[in-house]
């Protein structure tokens, strides 16, 4: 007798349908709770006013609204900060794994300071103390603060990924005449990156959400634009729900894109 095997594609499809159904049920429950709560508060929903703050039309062409302008600022801050954070994290991880005592002390001191102080305090310190000395603007201050903060956590991810590679790989790299730099570049990091991608994705998502704190130094990102609109229109719930939905779409898109990249790395060629 032959064993009947289930098709993996069908199993994945059923799993996706089940996840979508659960999500829709959750949305329906939350919507019902929100409507009931607003009825008790006597709140008058005005969702029809929200689209104009995302985009509008002028002489037949689309014009970005304040929320879209804020989103572009958030994306710029996130992109620069993510690049610098991962670079800072990699350098810190390499210093911690190096034979240099001074390098290890500097890396450890940086980690302990960043991880034991709040991000908001770091943003204020860089903007109000370092920015006048270094002559940098608000945008650069925000990018620097986010990069240093997220880089500290990313360094632990890089270090764990590098340490997870077996010693034999190092020995094989050195036996072929590769230097330490070449061993990292051609042997160690290409193998470690596939295991580092999931936690690095989580760190990138955290960076997107943490970027909302830059509104405290008057950078008109997505959060700050939302606050300005609420102060003008009193559309508190509509605007905050819209801002939350935009952040949600950003993080889900980022997770989905990295998930595809992760599958590509893990798929045998």
C-alpha positions as a printed Julia matrix, in Angstrom:
269×3 Matrix{Float64}:
   0.0    0.0     0.0
   1.14   3.52   -0.78
   0.92   6.24    1.85
  -1.18   9.19    0.84
   0.77  12.4     1.33
  -0.86  15.73    1.82
   0.12  18.49   -0.52
   2.1   21.19    1.33
   0.6   23.93   -0.84
  -2.92  23.04    0.28
  -1.86  22.99    3.94
  -0.28  26.44    3.61
  -3.4   27.8     1.86
  -5.68  26.53    4.64
  -3.37  28.04    7.24
  -3.43  31.42    5.5
  -7.23  31.34    5.21
  -7.53  30.47    8.91
  -5.21  33.34    9.87
  -7.18  35.8     7.73
 -10.47  34.59    9.27
  -9.07  35.06   12.8
  -7.87  38.53   11.9
 -11.27  39.53   10.48
 -13.03  38.23   13.57
 -10.67  40.27   15.75
 -11.32  43.39   13.64
 -15.1   42.89   13.93
 -14.87  42.51   17.72
 -12.67  45.6    18.09
 -14.94  47.61   15.8
 -17.99  46.6    17.83
 -16.28  47.57   21.09
 -15.18  50.88   19.59
 -18.72  51.71   18.38
 -20.24  50.79   21.76
 -17.67  52.88   23.6
 -18.22  55.9    21.35
 -21.99  55.68   21.86
 -21.51  55.84   25.62
 -19.12  58.77   25.32
 -21.41  60.56   22.9
 -18.53  60.89   20.4
 -19.45  61.92   16.85
 -17.26  60.07   14.35
 -16.15  62.13   11.35
 -14.14  59.71    9.23
 -15.08  61.59    6.06
 -12.65  64.35    7.09
  -9.61  62.07    7.37
  -8.73  61.52    3.65
  -8.0   65.22    3.11
  -5.16  64.97    5.62
  -3.61  62.08    3.7
  -3.92  63.48    0.18
  -6.06  65.93   -1.76
  -6.56  66.98   -5.37
  -5.5   70.29   -6.88
  -6.35  70.95  -10.54
  -6.69  67.23  -11.19
  -3.41  66.19   -9.56
  -2.81  64.53   -6.2
  -1.26  66.64   -3.47
   0.26  65.08   -0.36
  -1.51  65.92    2.88
   0.21  66.52    6.23
   0.01  62.84    7.25
   1.69  61.77    4.03
   4.35  64.46    4.46
   4.94  63.19    8.0
   5.15  59.62    6.71
   7.91  60.61    4.28
   9.87  62.2     7.14
   9.38  59.05    9.24
  10.59  56.86    6.36
  13.67  59.03    5.86
  14.57  58.95    9.56
  13.94  55.19    9.71
  16.01  54.41    6.61
  19.06  56.43    7.71
  18.81  55.21   11.3
  18.45  51.57   10.27
  21.53  51.71    8.07
  23.65  53.4    10.73
  22.25  51.21   13.53
  23.18  47.99   11.74
  26.62  49.37   10.9
  27.13  50.49   14.5
  25.87  47.13   15.75
  28.25  45.19   13.51
  31.26  47.27   14.53
  30.38  46.92   18.22
  29.97  43.16   17.86
  33.35  42.84   16.13
  35.0   44.93   18.87
  33.52  42.69   21.57
  34.86  39.61   19.76
  38.26  41.13   19.03
  41.51  40.58   20.93
  41.79  44.28   21.72
  41.18  44.99   25.42
  40.49  48.67   24.75
  38.04  47.76   21.97
  36.16  45.37   24.25
  36.01  47.97   27.06
  34.71  50.69   24.72
  32.09  48.36   23.23
  30.97  47.17   26.64
  30.76  50.69   28.03
  28.68  51.81   25.04
  26.31  48.88   25.46
  25.8   49.4    29.18
  25.19  53.14   28.83
  22.7   52.81   25.98
  20.77  49.84   27.37
  20.43  51.36   30.84
  19.12  54.8    29.86
  15.76  55.6    28.21
  15.69  56.49   24.52
  13.81  59.72   25.25
  16.6   60.89   27.58
  19.18  60.06   24.92
  17.27  62.07   22.31
  17.12  65.08   24.64
  20.81  64.74   25.56
  21.94  64.61   21.93
  19.64  67.42   20.81
  20.08  69.85   23.71
  23.7   69.08   24.69
  25.62  67.58   21.76
  23.81  69.23   18.84
  24.93  72.8    19.69
  28.51  71.58   20.17
  28.59  69.5    16.97
  26.45  72.03   15.06
  23.92  69.46   13.82
  20.22  69.97   13.12
  17.15  68.23   14.54
  16.97  65.6    11.81
  20.6   64.56   12.28
  20.15  64.53   16.07
  17.16  62.22   15.75
  18.99  59.86   13.37
  22.05  59.79   15.64
  20.0   59.02   18.76
  17.99  56.24   17.11
  21.1   54.75   15.48
  23.04  54.57   18.74
  20.06  53.17   20.64
  19.07  50.48   18.15
  22.7   49.73   17.3
  23.35  48.6    20.87
  20.65  45.94   20.63
  21.6   45.0    17.07
  25.18  44.37   18.2
  24.02  41.53   20.45
  22.19  39.99   17.49
  25.31  40.22   15.31
  27.5   38.81   18.07
  25.17  35.88   18.69
  25.01  35.13   14.96
  28.8   35.17   14.6
  29.36  33.04   17.71
  26.85  30.46   16.42
  29.16  29.57   13.52
  31.23  26.47   14.29
  34.96  26.73   14.94
  35.66  24.45   12.01
  34.53  27.23    9.65
  37.17  29.56   11.06
  39.81  26.87   10.8
  38.84  26.13    7.21
  38.98  29.84    6.33
  42.42  30.3     7.88
  43.72  27.1     6.29
  42.98  28.53    2.84
  45.06  31.61    3.62
  42.24  34.06    4.35
  42.81  36.93    6.75
  40.41  37.63    9.63
  38.68  40.34    7.57
  38.33  38.0     4.58
  37.1   35.17    6.82
  34.36  37.43    8.18
  33.41  38.7     4.74
  33.44  35.5     2.7
  32.83  32.71    5.23
  31.37  33.75    8.59
  28.93  36.6     7.9
  27.28  34.99    4.82
  26.43  31.96    6.98
  25.44  33.96   10.05
  23.15  36.4     8.23
  20.41  33.82    7.65
  20.12  33.26   11.41
  20.37  36.97   12.21
  17.59  38.07    9.85
  14.57  37.25   12.07
  15.83  39.12   15.17
  17.16  41.96   13.02
  13.68  42.26   11.5
  12.23  42.61   14.98
  14.81  45.32   15.71
  13.91  47.15   12.5
  10.21  47.05   13.44
  11.13  48.4    16.88
  13.04  51.22   15.18
   9.99  52.21   13.13
   7.9   52.46   16.29
  10.61  54.19   18.32
  10.96  56.84   15.61
   7.69  58.34   16.89
   9.66  59.76   19.85
  11.51  62.22   17.59
   8.32  64.32   17.6
   9.42  65.46   21.09
  12.13  67.63   19.49
   9.65  69.24   17.06
  10.39  67.08   14.03
   7.24  66.94   11.93
   7.15  63.2    11.43
   3.96  61.15   11.23
   3.25  61.4    14.97
   3.89  65.14   15.15
   1.67  65.79   12.14
  -1.07  63.78   13.8
  -0.78  65.86   16.96
  -0.94  69.09   14.95
  -4.09  67.96   13.1
  -5.8   66.92   16.35
  -4.99  70.29   17.94
  -6.63  72.0    14.97
  -9.64  69.74   14.33
 -10.24  67.76   17.56
 -10.52  64.57   15.48
  -8.73  62.68   18.23
  -9.82  59.1    17.64
  -9.97  59.27   13.84
  -6.46  60.7    13.45
  -4.81  58.46   16.04
  -6.43  55.35   14.53
  -5.24  56.46   11.1
  -1.69  57.07   12.36
  -1.7   53.68   14.09
  -2.9   51.99   10.88
  -0.09  53.63    8.88
   2.53  52.43   11.38
   0.95  48.97   11.29
   1.15  48.84    7.48
   4.78  49.95    7.61
   5.85  47.27   10.07
   3.84  44.49    8.39
   5.3   45.38    4.98
   8.8   45.38    6.44
   8.26  42.0     8.14
   6.78  40.5     4.97
   9.66  41.73    2.79
  12.32  40.41    5.15
  10.39  37.14    5.45
  10.68  36.66    1.68
  14.4   37.43    1.87
  14.82  34.98    4.74
  13.1   32.2     2.77
  15.36  32.9    -0.17
  18.46  32.57    2.03
  17.26  29.31    3.55
  16.1   27.72    0.3
  18.78  25.3    -0.92
  20.03  26.07   -4.41
